[in-house]
Structure formats: C-alpha cells, structure tokens
Amino acid sequence: MNELILSLLADDRPGIVKQVAAIVHANGGNWMESRMTQMAGKFAGIARITCETASIEALIAAMDSLKAEGIRVTVDQGQELEAPTRTYVAVQITANDRPGIVKEVADCLAALQINLEDLQTDCSTAAMSSGPMFHASFLTVIPEHVTVDEVIAALEDLSDDLMVDIDAD
C-alpha cells in the first residue's frame, strides 16, 4: 500500500469531505487520518490515505476533476518514517498577541532543532484586559540533546508575558 497525502482547499460548504471520501473509497483507498477546518469562509484540510499502486493514477485524476466544483486537491506521496527514539511533548503557550509571535516561537524551536508535528493557534480576547491573547498548542519531538527544561526556558525567554506548559510522555 502507498501512503498519500491529500491537501484540500475550497470555499466552505457542506459535502466537501463527502465528495473527497467518495473518491478515496471508489479507488480502493483507505482514509487513515486527517485534520480539517474552516477559516475565513474557506475549508482547508489534509488527509493521509493508503491506496494500491494500480489505483493511484485514477485517484489523482478523480481528485483533479473536483477543480470544476471549486475543490482544489493536491496529492503527494507520503514517506515511511523511522520510529523516533526521542521524547514526545505537548506544549501550550499563552501570551499577549503581537505581530511576529508565531515567527518568534518557530525561530526558537528551529534553533533547538525541534520539529513541529502538529500546530494549532488562535487569538481570543483576554477576560480582564480585553486585549488580544495568543494561544498555541503543538505536539513535537524533542531531540535527545535537548531537555524539556531547556525548551521551557528558551520559549519563556521570548517575552515576560509568555507562559509555557509542557506535558512530556
């Protein structure tokens, strides 16, 4: 079986997942995992599916046919990855929102050679001050040469108002 990654983008409306799932099923594929969301009137998603080699071309052609209905699907070949021998951690960050905060956090993690496996961010209004608050949740793997305490210290050094909570497996 081949692992394929589908990237989806369309104007949001009911039935997008139904259409894509029907094509996956019709081509003998199996839907393994996905992340889908709606933002600013757009539907965006990513899905990992498995499919027999003989069905890949037909599946890609069927996905391309969705363009006529306003659904853009990009299909990429997935890779088999080695099982990591590093520590998985879930990180929560809260700070006053400001331009560039995602770049600051990404730069900090890249400097420590930390790869983001899953990232979710949002902004909300703080209850007490009514100012915008930035929230980030991410799953990552910390390399063997980095400690959890080093990650916390590096992130907290970004600003005085940034709070970090880490749950290590």
TINULO-123778 format. One line per 8 residues: number of its first residue (from 1); their letters; for each residue x negated, y negated, z negated of N, C-alpha, C. Coordinates in pm, 1 decimal. Atoms other than C-alpha are relative to their C-alpha. Layout:
# TINULO-123778
NUM> a> X Y Z X Y Z X Y Z; ...
//
This chain:
# TINULO-123778
1> mnelilsl> -83.2 118.7 0.0 0.0 0.0 0.0 -87.1 -124.3 0.0; 68.7 128.4 -5.8 -111.3 -351.3 78.3 70.4 -98.4 -92.6; -57.4 106.8 81.0 -62.1 -637.1 -164.5 0.7 -126.5 83.3; -15.6 123.6 -74.0 70.7 -951.5 -0.3 49.3 -108.0 -94.7; -44.6 115.1 77.2 119.5 -1296.5 -148.9 83.7 -87.1 92.8; -89.3 86.5 -76.1 416.4 -1497.2 -20.5 7.2 -134.7 -69.7; -18.9 136.0 51.5 419.8 -1875.1 -68.8 123.1 -56.0 69.3; -128.4 44.1 -52.9 766.6 -2027.3 -24.4 22.7 -147.6 -29.3
9> laddrpgi> -37.1 139.1 21.6 884.4 -2386.0 20.0 120.9 -31.9 87.7; -122.0 35.4 -72.8 1228.7 -2517.2 117.9 75.2 -106.7 -77.7; -94.9 83.8 72.5 1491.5 -2774.9 34.8 81.3 95.4 -86.8; -66.5 -91.3 91.8 1659.0 -2623.3 -270.2 147.2 20.3 37.6; -139.9 -38.1 -22.5 1988.3 -2441.1 -215.2 16.3 145.6 -43.3; -21.5 -140.2 36.2 2145.6 -2112.5 -322.4 -35.3 93.2 115.8; 20.7 -104.7 -99.9 2036.9 -1798.1 -139.8 -139.5 14.2 56.6; 135.8 -9.6 -56.0 1669.5 -1861.7 -62.8 -65.8 131.1 -41.6
17> vkqvaaiv> 62.7 -124.1 48.1 1543.9 -1575.9 -281.0 70.4 120.5 62.6; -76.4 -109.0 -61.7 1822.5 -1353.5 -142.9 -51.3 28.2 141.3; 46.7 -17.1 -137.3 1703.1 -1415.1 214.9 -139.8 62.4 5.3; 137.6 -51.3 0.0 1335.7 -1352.0 136.3 -1.8 144.2 -50.6; -4.2 -135.6 56.0 1412.8 -1044.4 -77.4 58.2 99.3 100.0; -58.6 -88.4 -101.2 1627.4 -900.4 202.1 -103.6 38.0 105.4; 104.4 -29.2 -99.1 1336.4 -929.2 447.0 -104.4 94.6 -58.8; 96.7 -89.0 65.1 1095.7 -770.1 198.6 55.9 142.3 -2.7
25> hanggnwm> -62.7 -132.1 9.6 1339.3 -481.9 142.8 15.1 66.5 136.6; -21.3 -54.9 -134.0 1422.3 -437.6 513.7 -128.8 51.9 63.0; 129.2 -42.0 -54.2 1050.0 -395.8 585.1 -72.3 96.1 -93.3; 57.2 -102.0 87.9 993.8 -135.9 312.5 -89.9 -56.3 -107.9; 84.0 61.0 101.6 829.7 -382.7 78.0 58.1 13.9 -139.2; -41.0 -4.7 139.5 845.4 -386.4 -298.9 -41.4 -130.5 -67.5; 21.4 127.6 68.4 876.7 -714.0 -495.1 -63.1 31.4 -134.6; 72.7 -36.4 121.3 614.5 -684.8 -773.1 9.0 -107.2 -109.3
33> esrmtqma> -9.7 109.6 97.1 613.5 -1027.9 -942.3 15.3 -130.1 75.9; -18.4 129.2 -65.8 698.0 -1388.9 -871.3 10.5 -111.3 -102.6; -22.3 123.5 74.1 709.2 -1744.4 -1000.5 74.5 -91.7 96.1; -83.2 83.4 -86.5 983.5 -1962.6 -856.7 53.8 -116.2 -83.1; -51.4 116.1 72.0 1102.1 -2311.3 -948.1 61.4 -99.8 96.3; -57.4 110.1 -75.9 1292.8 -2616.2 -831.8 -60.4 -127.4 -55.9; 56.9 129.5 38.7 1124.2 -2957.7 -837.7 38.7 -103.3 103.0; -31.1 114.5 -86.0 1248.2 -3286.2 -696.5 78.4 41.5 124.3
41> gkfagiar> -83.5 -42.9 -111.1 1505.4 -3111.6 -478.8 -61.3 103.3 91.6; 66.5 -103.2 -80.0 1257.5 -2859.5 -339.3 -5.3 130.0 -78.0; 21.1 -132.0 57.0 1242.1 -2486.6 -403.9 -142.5 39.5 34.9; 136.9 -45.2 -24.8 885.8 -2359.1 -442.1 -20.4 131.5 -72.3; 22.6 -127.6 64.3 770.9 -2010.0 -516.4 -119.8 72.4 55.4; 106.5 -89.9 -41.3 504.0 -1749.6 -496.5 40.6 138.8 -46.8; -37.4 -137.3 33.0 561.3 -1375.3 -491.6 -109.8 95.3 44.7; 92.8 -108.6 -37.4 339.6 -1067.8 -489.5 85.9 120.1 35.8
49> itcetasi> -74.6 -117.6 -43.9 480.2 -781.3 -288.2 -98.4 105.9 48.5; 79.1 -105.2 -61.9 349.7 -446.3 -169.2 73.3 44.6 125.7; -56.8 -35.3 -129.8 402.0 -321.9 184.1 -96.2 96.2 71.3; 82.3 -90.5 -81.1 278.5 -39.7 408.3 -65.5 -78.5 113.7; 74.3 66.1 -107.9 19.3 -143.6 668.7 82.7 -8.5 127.5; -77.9 -4.0 -124.3 251.5 -42.1 953.3 113.6 -102.4 1.5; -112.9 93.1 7.4 519.7 -287.6 832.5 -39.9 -146.7 -11.1; 44.0 136.8 26.7 306.8 -599.0 778.4 35.6 -95.6 113.8
57> ealiaamd> -27.4 91.1 -112.2 340.8 -747.9 1129.8 148.5 -32.7 11.2; -144.8 23.7 -7.8 719.7 -703.9 1131.1 46.5 -87.8 -115.0; -35.4 81.4 116.0 747.1 -852.4 782.3 -40.3 -145.5 22.7; 46.5 136.3 -27.0 539.3 -1157.0 882.6 87.7 -66.7 105.7; -86.1 56.1 -104.6 747.8 -1207.8 1198.4 137.6 -36.1 -56.5; -130.6 27.5 60.3 1069.4 -1186.7 995.9 -8.3 -121.6 -92.7; 18.1 117.6 86.9 934.9 -1437.9 743.5 -12.2 -126.7 84.1; 13.1 115.8 -89.8 838.8 -1671.7 1029.5 135.8 -44.5 54.0
65> slkaegir> -132.5 35.1 -53.0 1198.3 -1656.9 1154.6 79.8 -86.9 -98.1; -69.2 83.4 99.2 1308.2 -1827.3 829.7 -26.6 -149.0 19.7; 28.3 141.8 -28.3 1149.2 -2153.7 954.9 121.0 -68.6 62.2; -118.1 56.4 -65.2 1460.8 -2206.6 1166.3 106.7 -37.5 -101.5; -96.8 29.7 106.2 1658.6 -2213.3 840.9 -59.3 -92.4 -106.2; 61.8 95.1 90.9 1418.5 -2456.3 672.9 -78.4 61.5 -113.4; 78.3 -68.6 104.0 1230.1 -2197.5 466.5 -137.9 30.2 57.8; 136.9 -26.1 -44.7 852.3 -2203.5 510.5 -60.3 107.7 -89.2
73> vtvdqgqe> 62.3 -110.3 72.6 682.2 -1878.7 411.8 -138.5 23.3 58.2; 136.0 -34.2 -39.1 309.3 -1822.7 422.2 -31.7 135.1 -61.4; 33.1 -133.9 47.9 188.7 -1462.9 391.5 -151.5 15.6 2.3; 143.8 -23.8 11.4 -163.0 -1387.0 267.3 -23.8 138.4 -58.0; 39.3 -130.5 53.4 -337.1 -1057.3 196.8 -52.1 -18.2 -142.2; 49.4 3.3 136.9 -389.7 -1000.3 -176.4 -129.1 79.3 -11.8; 124.7 -72.4 25.7 -704.5 -856.6 -329.7 13.6 85.3 -124.5; 8.3 -78.1 122.9 -767.3 -579.4 -577.4 -107.4 -63.3 -86.3
81> leaptrty> 93.8 63.1 91.6 -934.4 -731.5 -879.2 -45.5 99.0 -105.8; 50.6 -84.1 107.8 -1153.6 -565.2 -1135.8 70.5 -35.9 -129.1; -57.5 27.5 131.1 -1007.9 -528.0 -1482.0 -99.7 -84.3 -78.8; 93.5 86.6 71.5 -1158.7 -816.1 -1681.3 -40.6 58.2 -134.6; 49.7 -41.5 131.4 -1372.2 -748.3 -1986.3 -9.1 -122.1 -89.7; 2.7 124.1 75.8 -1306.4 -1096.5 -2119.3 127.4 -12.8 -83.2; -112.1 22.5 89.4 -1060.4 -1234.8 -2371.6 108.0 -84.5 67.2; -113.6 77.4 -48.8 -716.2 -1344.5 -2252.2 49.1 -91.7 -110.9
89> vavqitan> -55.2 93.2 97.8 -579.1 -1652.5 -2425.2 114.6 -79.1 62.3; -108.6 89.4 -38.0 -258.9 -1852.7 -2408.9 -27.9 -132.8 -68.6; 35.4 132.1 52.1 -318.8 -2225.7 -2454.0 119.6 -93.8 17.9; -102.1 104.5 -3.2 -70.1 -2501.4 -2536.2 -70.4 -132.3 -28.0; 58.5 132.8 19.7 -173.3 -2867.2 -2502.0 114.5 -101.8 -4.1; -93.6 112.7 8.1 25.2 -3173.8 -2607.9 -81.7 -126.2 -18.8; 70.9 127.9 9.8 -92.5 -3532.9 -2560.6 88.9 -110.1 55.0; -66.8 111.6 -65.8 28.2 -3878.6 -2470.4 -31.0 10.3 148.4
97> drpgivke> 21.8 -10.9 -143.9 78.3 -3874.5 -2095.6 -77.8 -120.8 50.4; 76.6 105.9 -64.9 -157.4 -4076.6 -1879.2 -46.1 52.4 136.9; 51.2 -44.8 -129.6 -276.3 -4067.5 -1516.7 -133.9 71.1 -16.9; 127.1 -71.9 2.1 -553.4 -3812.4 -1468.2 -13.1 105.6 -107.0; 15.8 -96.1 109.2 -481.3 -3589.8 -1768.0 -17.8 143.3 52.2; 17.2 -135.1 -55.6 -446.1 -3275.7 -1553.7 -142.6 15.6 53.7; 138.1 -4.6 -50.2 -779.2 -3359.1 -1384.2 -98.0 15.4 -115.4; 89.7 -9.3 116.4 -946.0 -3409.0 -1725.1 -2.5 141.5 -56.7
105> vadclaal> -8.5 -135.8 54.0 -821.5 -3073.2 -1852.1 -64.4 99.7 96.9; 57.5 -90.9 -100.2 -913.3 -2896.3 -1525.6 -152.0 -12.6 6.1; 145.4 20.8 -0.4 -1262.6 -3052.9 -1525.8 -63.9 66.1 -122.1; 51.2 -57.2 124.6 -1314.4 -2945.7 -1888.4 -7.7 152.5 10.0; -3.0 -146.2 -10.8 -1211.8 -2585.5 -1819.3 -99.2 50.2 104.5; 94.8 -40.4 -104.2 -1416.9 -2564.9 -1498.8 -143.7 -8.1 -51.0; 134.8 13.7 56.5 -1724.7 -2687.5 -1687.8 -35.1 119.1 -89.5; 21.0 -118.1 85.0 -1679.1 -2390.2 -1922.3 13.9 129.7 79.9
113> qinledlq> -18.6 -113.4 -90.7 -1628.2 -2156.9 -1620.7 124.9 79.9 -35.9; -126.7 -61.6 36.3 -1270.5 -2087.7 -1729.5 96.4 -15.3 117.3; -93.0 -4.1 -111.0 -1024.4 -1987.7 -1458.9 143.9 0.0 -52.9; -141.1 1.9 37.3 -655.8 -2077.8 -1495.9 72.8 112.0 73.3; -75.1 -109.6 -60.3 -442.7 -1768.5 -1437.0 146.1 -39.6 21.2; -137.8 46.3 -9.6 -105.9 -1937.5 -1494.8 5.9 -136.4 -67.4; -6.0 135.9 53.8 -38.3 -2309.2 -1549.8 140.4 -55.9 18.3; -127.3 69.8 -6.1 284.0 -2490.9 -1633.3 -17.0 -131.5 -73.4
121> tdcstaam> 9.3 131.7 62.7 300.7 -2863.3 -1707.1 133.8 -70.6 10.3; -115.6 87.7 -10.5 572.5 -3113.5 -1779.2 -23.1 -122.2 -86.8; 1.8 121.6 81.0 630.3 -3457.2 -1926.0 139.2 -17.9 -57.8; -127.4 27.0 65.2 901.1 -3546.5 -2174.0 -16.2 -125.0 -85.2; 3.1 119.3 83.2 991.7 -3841.0 -2391.9 -19.5 40.0 -145.3; 27.4 -27.4 141.3 848.7 -3836.1 -2745.4 115.8 -52.0 -84.5; -114.8 36.4 83.8 1120.1 -3847.1 -3012.1 -24.0 -127.9 -79.8; 25.7 113.3 88.7 954.3 -4103.9 -3239.6 -35.4 -128.0 76.4
129> ssgpmfha> 51.2 120.2 -66.5 783.1 -4341.1 -2995.3 68.6 -30.9 132.6; -63.8 10.9 -131.5 991.8 -4289.3 -2678.9 -101.3 -8.7 113.8; 102.8 -1.9 -103.6 660.4 -4271.1 -2491.4 -6.1 136.1 66.9; 9.0 -127.9 -70.0 590.6 -4000.9 -2233.9 -106.5 91.8 -62.7; 91.2 -101.2 54.3 432.1 -3681.1 -2371.3 -28.8 104.0 107.8; 45.2 -101.9 -93.8 231.4 -3440.5 -2156.3 -6.3 133.0 -73.9; 5.8 -134.4 55.5 270.5 -3068.4 -2223.0 -57.0 92.2 106.9; 53.6 -100.8 -91.0 66.6 -2791.7 -2063.6 -5.3 133.5 -72.7
137> sfltvipe> 12.4 -136.5 49.3 85.8 -2417.7 -2114.4 -74.1 76.5 107.1; 69.1 -80.2 -99.3 -161.4 -2191.4 -1948.8 -55.8 127.0 -59.5; 62.1 -127.1 33.8 -291.8 -1838.3 -1954.2 -133.2 2.6 72.2; 132.7 -0.6 -58.3 -659.5 -1793.1 -1894.0 -81.9 114.1 -57.2; 97.0 -96.7 49.5 -950.3 -1558.4 -1941.2 -124.5 -78.6 -37.6; 121.1 69.2 45.0 -1241.3 -1688.6 -2145.8 -119.7 91.7 26.9; 118.4 -81.7 -28.0 -1579.3 -1565.8 -2019.6 -70.8 41.8 -129.9; 68.7 -54.2 118.1 -1795.1 -1363.1 -2259.2 -92.6 -100.5 -67.4
145> hvtvdevi> 97.4 95.0 56.6 -2042.5 -1651.3 -2306.3 65.9 -121.3 -66.9; -72.6 113.6 57.9 -1769.5 -1891.4 -2432.9 87.6 50.6 -114.6; -85.5 -38.0 112.4 -1593.0 -1878.0 -2770.1 130.1 -81.2 4.0; -127.5 70.5 9.9 -1235.0 -1979.0 -2842.7 -21.1 -135.4 -67.5; 28.0 126.6 68.8 -1367.1 -2245.8 -3082.4 -63.4 -102.7 93.5; 61.2 91.6 -96.9 -1577.6 -2395.4 -2801.5 105.2 -57.6 95.1; -106.7 46.5 -88.9 -1268.6 -2416.9 -2579.6 83.7 -106.4 -71.4; -80.0 95.7 77.2 -1067.0 -2589.6 -2852.4 -75.1 -131.7 -15.2
153> aaledlsd> 79.8 121.0 21.8 -1348.4 -2834.8 -2928.5 -12.9 -80.9 129.2; 17.0 70.9 -126.9 -1404.4 -2920.2 -2560.5 129.5 -69.8 42.2; -127.3 61.3 -36.5 -1035.2 -2983.3 -2497.9 35.5 -115.4 -94.1; -32.7 106.0 95.5 -987.0 -3185.1 -2816.9 -90.4 -121.7 14.8; 91.0 112.8 -25.2 -1288.0 -3399.7 -2722.8 48.8 -90.6 113.4; -50.4 81.2 -110.9 -1090.8 -3526.0 -2421.6 66.2 -128.5 -49.6; -61.3 120.1 57.7 -893.4 -3766.9 -2643.1 45.5 28.9 -143.1; -39.8 -13.6 140.4 -792.9 -3830.3 -3003.9 142.1 51.7 -16.1
161> dlmvdida> -139.8 -38.5 13.8 -425.9 -3763.1 -2934.7 32.1 139.6 56.9; -23.6 -129.1 -63.5 -469.3 -3427.0 -2760.6 -2.8 111.5 -105.2; -8.5 -111.6 93.4 -355.5 -3125.2 -2966.0 -4.9 130.6 79.0; 19.5 -128.2 -66.3 -456.4 -2770.7 -2871.2 42.3 112.0 -93.6; -37.5 -121.0 73.4 -300.0 -2442.8 -2984.8 -35.3 117.3 88.8; 44.5 -114.8 -79.3 -458.4 -2116.9 -2869.4 41.4 128.1 -70.0; -36.1 -132.6 47.4 -327.4 -1762.5 -2906.7 -85.6 99.0 76.7; 90.8 -94.7 -65.1 -606.4 -1513.1 -2828.9 46.2 141.8 -24.7
169> d> -32.7 -143.7 13.2 -534.3 -1145.3 -2761.4 -113.6 73.6 -65.9
//
